[in-house]
Amino acid sequence: MRLLCGLLLTGITLTAHAEDLDIPPYPRIEITTSHGSFVLELDGPRAPISVANFVSYVSEGGYDGSIFHRVKPGFVAQGGGYDRDFDELPTKTEIPNESGNGLSNERGTIAMARLGNPHSAGRQFYINLADNLSLDPGTARWGYAVFGRVVEGLDVLDAIAELPTGPAGPFRSDVPQSPVTITATRLVPDD
């Protein structure tokens, strides 16, 4: 019961924070990396908590200087949780899982990374480099919450996926050997 109350309060707090940030229903975020830029369009109506969480990190520069620490061609590019020295970046709070929102882990979508606990997503995200429908929820399991998609620059992520990977920091594999650093994130103004 305490977990449920905590998750509900987190959702209410993030929704209120979204209103404070004046987030449009489908915000666009430009992510500039050391290997190029791409633009996301987030789906606030279907994933309001995940979108508010992500935008709050963007608005505070929370992803700037972080890296893509896990890149698996034909699977995902994951980042946002570590700096170039592989120090784990602070997470504000874990958020409720919104994986039952009708969005699927299709190629080019962005989703919240998490641990085994379905409600453990914080700041880390991943971009699907292929259709990963096995990450969607099932009848007896939680999935990974999709909250938007790449609308420009998917070729940049495909090029990142071609970089040689190996062990680095605390990770045994899948770390780009040429670091992929997020140099800037910004909310793209409506035209």
C-alpha positions as protocol buffer text, in pm:
chain_id: "A"
residue {
  index: 1
  type: MET
  ca { x: 0 y: 0 z: 0 }
}
residue {
  index: 2
  type: ARG
  ca { x: 284 y: 239 z: 86 }
}
residue {
  index: 3
  type: LEU
  ca { x: 447 y: 170 z: -254 }
}
residue {
  index: 4
  type: LEU
  ca { x: 121 y: 243 z: -434 }
}
residue {
  index: 5
  type: CYS
  ca { x: 73 y: 570 z: -242 }
}
residue {
  index: 6
  type: GLY
  ca { x: 433 y: 670 z: -314 }
}
residue {
  index: 7
  type: LEU
  ca { x: 392 y: 599 z: -686 }
}
residue {
  index: 8
  type: LEU
  ca { x: 68 y: 796 z: -700 }
}
residue {
  index: 9
  type: LEU
  ca { x: 226 y: 1092 z: -522 }
}
residue {
  index: 10
  type: THR
  ca { x: 525 y: 1077 z: -758 }
}
residue {
  index: 11
  type: GLY
  ca { x: 288 y: 1082 z: -1055 }
}
residue {
  index: 12
  type: ILE
  ca { x: 91 y: 1375 z: -915 }
}
residue {
  index: 13
  type: THR
  ca { x: 411 y: 1565 z: -835 }
}
residue {
  index: 14
  type: LEU
  ca { x: 554 y: 1511 z: -1185 }
}
residue {
  index: 15
  type: THR
  ca { x: 225 y: 1606 z: -1350 }
}
residue {
  index: 16
  type: ALA
  ca { x: 220 y: 1929 z: -1147 }
}
residue {
  index: 17
  type: HIS
  ca { x: 586 y: 1986 z: -1239 }
}
residue {
  index: 18
  type: ALA
  ca { x: 493 y: 1942 z: -1607 }
}
residue {
  index: 19
  type: GLU
  ca { x: 239 y: 2222 z: -1569 }
}
residue {
  index: 20
  type: ASP
  ca { x: 504 y: 2440 z: -1404 }
}
residue {
  index: 21
  type: LEU
  ca { x: 738 y: 2375 z: -1697 }
}
residue {
  index: 22
  type: ASP
  ca { x: 456 y: 2457 z: -1942 }
}
residue {
  index: 23
  type: ILE
  ca { x: 514 y: 2137 z: -2139 }
}
residue {
  index: 24
  type: PRO
  ca { x: 310 y: 2110 z: -2460 }
}
residue {
  index: 25
  type: PRO
  ca { x: 127 y: 1780 z: -2523 }
}
residue {
  index: 26
  type: TYR
  ca { x: 388 y: 1666 z: -2778 }
}
residue {
  index: 27
  type: PRO
  ca { x: 713 y: 1841 z: -2686 }
}
residue {
  index: 28
  type: ARG
  ca { x: 1011 y: 1813 z: -2917 }
}
residue {
  index: 29
  type: ILE
  ca { x: 1356 y: 1770 z: -2768 }
}
residue {
  index: 30
  type: GLU
  ca { x: 1682 y: 1814 z: -2959 }
}
residue {
  index: 31
  type: ILE
  ca { x: 1966 y: 1601 z: -2830 }
}
residue {
  index: 32
  type: THR
  ca { x: 2312 y: 1700 z: -2951 }
}
residue {
  index: 33
  type: THR
  ca { x: 2585 y: 1440 z: -2911 }
}
residue {
  index: 34
  type: SER
  ca { x: 2954 y: 1426 z: -2993 }
}
residue {
  index: 35
  type: HIS
  ca { x: 2848 y: 1222 z: -3299 }
}
residue {
  index: 36
  type: GLY
  ca { x: 2556 y: 1434 z: -3427 }
}
residue {
  index: 37
  type: SER
  ca { x: 2206 y: 1547 z: -3331 }
}
residue {
  index: 38
  type: PHE
  ca { x: 1859 y: 1398 z: -3332 }
}
residue {
  index: 39
  type: VAL
  ca { x: 1512 y: 1523 z: -3240 }
}
residue {
  index: 40
  type: LEU
  ca { x: 1251 y: 1344 z: -3032 }
}
residue {
  index: 41
  type: GLU
  ca { x: 878 y: 1404 z: -3019 }
}
residue {
  index: 42
  type: LEU
  ca { x: 739 y: 1297 z: -2684 }
}
residue {
  index: 43
  type: ASP
  ca { x: 383 y: 1175 z: -2624 }
}
residue {
  index: 44
  type: GLY
  ca { x: 249 y: 1361 z: -2321 }
}
residue {
  index: 45
  type: PRO
  ca { x: -111 y: 1237 z: -2348 }
}
residue {
  index: 46
  type: ARG
  ca { x: -7 y: 869 z: -2339 }
}
residue {
  index: 47
  type: ALA
  ca { x: 295 y: 893 z: -2107 }
}
residue {
  index: 48
  type: PRO
  ca { x: 252 y: 1209 z: -1898 }
}
residue {
  index: 49
  type: ILE
  ca { x: 471 y: 1099 z: -1605 }
}
residue {
  index: 50
  type: SER
  ca { x: 760 y: 974 z: -1821 }
}
residue {
  index: 51
  type: VAL
  ca { x: 745 y: 1287 z: -2039 }
}
residue {
  index: 52
  type: ALA
  ca { x: 739 y: 1522 z: -1738 }
}
residue {
  index: 53
  type: ASN
  ca { x: 1030 y: 1331 z: -1583 }
}
residue {
  index: 54
  type: PHE
  ca { x: 1239 y: 1346 z: -1902 }
}
residue {
  index: 55
  type: VAL
  ca { x: 1162 y: 1712 z: -1972 }
}
residue {
  index: 56
  type: SER
  ca { x: 1251 y: 1805 z: -1613 }
}
residue {
  index: 57
  type: TYR
  ca { x: 1601 y: 1659 z: -1663 }
}
residue {
  index: 58
  type: VAL
  ca { x: 1631 y: 1835 z: -2001 }
}
residue {
  index: 59
  type: SER
  ca { x: 1518 y: 2171 z: -1860 }
}
residue {
  index: 60
  type: GLU
  ca { x: 1782 y: 2150 z: -1585 }
}
residue {
  index: 61
  type: GLY
  ca { x: 2063 y: 2039 z: -1818 }
}
residue {
  index: 62
  type: GLY
  ca { x: 2062 y: 1704 z: -1639 }
}
residue {
  index: 63
  type: TYR
  ca { x: 2160 y: 1504 z: -1947 }
}
residue {
  index: 64
  type: ASP
  ca { x: 2433 y: 1740 z: -2065 }
}
residue {
  index: 65
  type: GLY
  ca { x: 2770 y: 1568 z: -2023 }
}
residue {
  index: 66
  type: SER
  ca { x: 2619 y: 1221 z: -1988 }
}
residue {
  index: 67
  type: ILE
  ca { x: 2708 y: 935 z: -2222 }
}
residue {
  index: 68
  type: PHE
  ca { x: 2550 y: 653 z: -2414 }
}
residue {
  index: 69
  type: HIS
  ca { x: 2700 y: 371 z: -2207 }
}
residue {
  index: 70
  type: ARG
  ca { x: 2528 y: 78 z: -2377 }
}
residue {
  index: 71
  type: VAL
  ca { x: 2493 y: 45 z: -2753 }
}
residue {
  index: 72
  type: LYS
  ca { x: 2385 y: -285 z: -2905 }
}
residue {
  index: 73
  type: PRO
  ca { x: 2335 y: -280 z: -3285 }
}
residue {
  index: 74
  type: GLY
  ca { x: 1994 y: -416 z: -3376 }
}
residue {
  index: 75
  type: PHE
  ca { x: 1873 y: -359 z: -3021 }
}
residue {
  index: 76
  type: VAL
  ca { x: 1913 y: -31 z: -2826 }
}
residue {
  index: 77
  type: ALA
  ca { x: 2128 y: 275 z: -2753 }
}
residue {
  index: 78
  type: GLN
  ca { x: 2101 y: 349 z: -2380 }
}
residue {
  index: 79
  type: GLY
  ca { x: 2220 y: 657 z: -2198 }
}
residue {
  index: 80
  type: GLY
  ca { x: 2159 y: 943 z: -1961 }
}
residue {
  index: 81
  type: GLY
  ca { x: 2279 y: 778 z: -1642 }
}
residue {
  index: 82
  type: TYR
  ca { x: 2659 y: 809 z: -1640 }
}
residue {
  index: 83
  type: ASP
  ca { x: 2921 y: 1074 z: -1710 }
}
residue {
  index: 84
  type: ARG
  ca { x: 3239 y: 1022 z: -1917 }
}
residue {
  index: 85
  type: ASP
  ca { x: 3420 y: 886 z: -1609 }
}
residue {
  index: 86
  type: PHE
  ca { x: 3140 y: 630 z: -1560 }
}
residue {
  index: 87
  type: ASP
  ca { x: 3028 y: 798 z: -1241 }
}
residue {
  index: 88
  type: GLU
  ca { x: 2657 y: 735 z: -1193 }
}
residue {
  index: 89
  type: LEU
  ca { x: 2457 y: 1057 z: -1215 }
}
residue {
  index: 90
  type: PRO
  ca { x: 2202 y: 1136 z: -943 }
}
residue {
  index: 91
  type: THR
  ca { x: 1842 y: 1037 z: -1000 }
}
residue {
  index: 92
  type: LYS
  ca { x: 1567 y: 1254 z: -857 }
}
residue {
  index: 93
  type: THR
  ca { x: 1308 y: 986 z: -797 }
}
residue {
  index: 94
  type: GLU
  ca { x: 1185 y: 663 z: -949 }
}
residue {
  index: 95
  type: ILE
  ca { x: 863 y: 691 z: -1148 }
}
residue {
  index: 96
  type: PRO
  ca { x: 561 y: 468 z: -1203 }
}
residue {
  index: 97
  type: ASN
  ca { x: 578 y: 239 z: -1505 }
}
residue {
  index: 98
  type: GLU
  ca { x: 356 y: 359 z: -1792 }
}
residue {
  index: 99
  type: SER
  ca { x: 420 y: 61 z: -2021 }
}
residue {
  index: 100
  type: GLY
  ca { x: 50 y: -13 z: -2068 }
}
residue {
  index: 101
  type: ASN
  ca { x: -7 y: 313 z: -2256 }
}
residue {
  index: 102
  type: GLY
  ca { x: -51 y: 164 z: -2606 }
}
residue {
  index: 103
  type: LEU
  ca { x: 294 y: 270 z: -2731 }
}
residue {
  index: 104
  type: SER
  ca { x: 522 y: -10 z: -2847 }
}
residue {
  index: 105
  type: ASN
  ca { x: 901 y: -57 z: -2843 }
}
residue {
  index: 106
  type: GLU
  ca { x: 930 y: -12 z: -3218 }
}
residue {
  index: 107
  type: ARG
  ca { x: 1237 y: 106 z: -3406 }
}
residue {
  index: 108
  type: GLY
  ca { x: 1303 y: 474 z: -3336 }
}
residue {
  index: 109
  type: THR
  ca { x: 1104 y: 499 z: -3014 }
}
residue {
  index: 110
  type: ILE
  ca { x: 1242 y: 622 z: -2682 }
}
residue {
  index: 111
  type: ALA
  ca { x: 1160 y: 439 z: -2359 }
}
residue {
  index: 112
  type: MET
  ca { x: 1253 y: 448 z: -1992 }
}
residue {
  index: 113
  type: ALA
  ca { x: 1529 y: 211 z: -1884 }
}
residue {
  index: 114
  type: ARG
  ca { x: 1473 y: 42 z: -1550 }
}
residue {
  index: 115
  type: LEU
  ca { x: 1592 y: -236 z: -1320 }
}
residue {
  index: 116
  type: GLY
  ca { x: 1396 y: -554 z: -1243 }
}
residue {
  index: 117
  type: ASN
  ca { x: 1147 y: -360 z: -1032 }
}
residue {
  index: 118
  type: PRO
  ca { x: 888 y: -235 z: -1284 }
}
residue {
  index: 119
  type: HIS
  ca { x: 866 y: 103 z: -1109 }
}
residue {
  index: 120
  type: SER
  ca { x: 1242 y: 173 z: -1093 }
}
residue {
  index: 121
  type: ALA
  ca { x: 1285 y: 402 z: -1395 }
}
residue {
  index: 122
  type: GLY
  ca { x: 1460 y: 727 z: -1312 }
}
residue {
  index: 123
  type: ARG
  ca { x: 1679 y: 917 z: -1555 }
}
residue {
  index: 124
  type: GLN
  ca { x: 1813 y: 652 z: -1794 }
}
residue {
  index: 125
  type: PHE
  ca { x: 1647 y: 607 z: -2131 }
}
residue {
  index: 126
  type: TYR
  ca { x: 1704 y: 404 z: -2444 }
}
residue {
  index: 127
  type: ILE
  ca { x: 1630 y: 440 z: -2813 }
}
residue {
  index: 128
  type: ASN
  ca { x: 1510 y: 128 z: -2991 }
}
residue {
  index: 129
  type: LEU
  ca { x: 1735 y: 55 z: -3289 }
}
residue {
  index: 130
  type: ALA
  ca { x: 1500 y: -222 z: -3405 }
}
residue {
  index: 131
  type: ASP
  ca { x: 1149 y: -341 z: -3330 }
}
residue {
  index: 132
  type: ASN
  ca { x: 1186 y: -479 z: -2975 }
}
residue {
  index: 133
  type: LEU
  ca { x: 832 y: -595 z: -2910 }
}
residue {
  index: 134
  type: SER
  ca { x: 959 y: -835 z: -2641 }
}
residue {
  index: 135
  type: LEU
  ca { x: 1008 y: -522 z: -2425 }
}
residue {
  index: 136
  type: ASP
  ca { x: 635 y: -442 z: -2440 }
}
residue {
  index: 137
  type: PRO
  ca { x: 411 y: -549 z: -2152 }
}
residue {
  index: 138
  type: GLY
  ca { x: 258 y: -896 z: -2155 }
}
residue {
  index: 139
  type: THR
  ca { x: -38 y: -1047 z: -1977 }
}
residue {
  index: 140
  type: ALA
  ca { x: 179 y: -1155 z: -1682 }
}
residue {
  index: 141
  type: ARG
  ca { x: 462 y: -901 z: -1688 }
}
residue {
  index: 142
  type: TRP
  ca { x: 541 y: -532 z: -1697 }
}
residue {
  index: 143
  type: GLY
  ca { x: 710 y: -387 z: -2003 }
}
residue {
  index: 144
  type: TYR
  ca { x: 934 y: -87 z: -2061 }
}
residue {
  index: 145
  type: ALA
  ca { x: 750 y: 243 z: -2098 }
}
residue {
  index: 146
  type: VAL
  ca { x: 774 y: 406 z: -2441 }
}
residue {
  index: 147
  type: PHE
  ca { x: 713 y: 782 z: -2426 }
}
residue {
  index: 148
  type: GLY
  ca { x: 807 y: 919 z: -2768 }
}
residue {
  index: 149
  type: ARG
  ca { x: 993 y: 868 z: -3092 }
}
residue {
  index: 150
  type: VAL
  ca { x: 1281 y: 1001 z: -3298 }
}
residue {
  index: 151
  type: VAL
  ca { x: 1141 y: 1231 z: -3567 }
}
residue {
  index: 152
  type: GLU
  ca { x: 1473 y: 1360 z: -3707 }
}
residue {
  index: 153
  type: GLY
  ca { x: 1822 y: 1211 z: -3708 }
}
residue {
  index: 154
  type: LEU
  ca { x: 1760 y: 838 z: -3675 }
}
residue {
  index: 155
  type: ASP
  ca { x: 2057 y: 801 z: -3911 }
}
residue {
  index: 156
  type: VAL
  ca { x: 2276 y: 955 z: -3636 }
}
residue {
  index: 157
  type: LEU
  ca { x: 2170 y: 678 z: -3397 }
}
residue {
  index: 158
  type: ASP
  ca { x: 2229 y: 416 z: -3667 }
}
residue {
  index: 159
  type: ALA
  ca { x: 2582 y: 553 z: -3712 }
}
residue {
  index: 160
  type: ILE
  ca { x: 2639 y: 543 z: -3335 }
}
residue {
  index: 161
  type: ALA
  ca { x: 2529 y: 178 z: -3343 }
}
residue {
  index: 162
  type: GLU
  ca { x: 2809 y: 105 z: -3592 }
}
residue {
  index: 163
  type: LEU
  ca { x: 3082 y: 227 z: -3355 }
}
residue {
  index: 164
  type: PRO
  ca { x: 3308 y: -44 z: -3211 }
}
residue {
  index: 165
  type: THR
  ca { x: 3208 y: -139 z: -2856 }
}
residue {
  index: 166
  type: GLY
  ca { x: 3372 y: -325 z: -2573 }
}
residue {
  index: 167
  type: PRO
  ca { x: 3429 y: -314 z: -2199 }
}
residue {
  index: 168
  type: ALA
  ca { x: 3479 y: 15 z: -2016 }
}
residue {
  index: 169
  type: GLY
  ca { x: 3420 y: 139 z: -1665 }
}
residue {
  index: 170
  type: PRO
  ca { x: 3196 y: -102 z: -1476 }
}
residue {
  index: 171
  type: PHE
  ca { x: 3054 y: -255 z: -1795 }
}
residue {
  index: 172
  type: ARG
  ca { x: 3180 y: -580 z: -1950 }
}
residue {
  index: 173
  type: SER
  ca { x: 3059 y: -502 z: -2302 }
}
residue {
  index: 174
  type: ASP
  ca { x: 2859 y: -276 z: -2535 }
}
residue {
  index: 175
  type: VAL
  ca { x: 3030 y: 53 z: -2441 }
}
residue {
  index: 176
  type: PRO
  ca { x: 3125 y: 264 z: -2746 }
}
residue {
  index: 177
  type: GLN
  ca { x: 3505 y: 279 z: -2761 }
}
residue {
  index: 178
  type: SER
  ca { x: 3474 y: 631 z: -2903 }
}
residue {
  index: 179
  type: PRO
  ca { x: 3265 y: 795 z: -2626 }
}
residue {
  index: 180
  type: VAL
  ca { x: 2924 y: 921 z: -2732 }
}
residue {
  index: 181
  type: THR
  ca { x: 2863 y: 1221 z: -2509 }
}
residue {
  index: 182
  type: ILE
  ca { x: 2539 y: 1418 z: -2490 }
}
residue {
  index: 183
  type: THR
  ca { x: 2671 y: 1772 z: -2521 }
}
residue {
  index: 184
  type: ALA
  ca { x: 2336 y: 1954 z: -2505 }
}
residue {
  index: 185
  type: THR
  ca { x: 1963 y: 1896 z: -2478 }
}
residue {
  index: 186
  type: ARG
  ca { x: 1694 y: 2152 z: -2539 }
}
residue {
  index: 187
  type: LEU
  ca { x: 1321 y: 2186 z: -2573 }
}
residue {
  index: 188
  type: VAL
  ca { x: 1251 y: 2286 z: -2934 }
}
residue {
  index: 189
  type: PRO
  ca { x: 1014 y: 2585 z: -2939 }
}
residue {
  index: 190
  type: ASP
  ca { x: 684 y: 2547 z: -3124 }
}
residue {
  index: 191
  type: ASP
  ca { x: 685 y: 2719 z: -3462 }
}
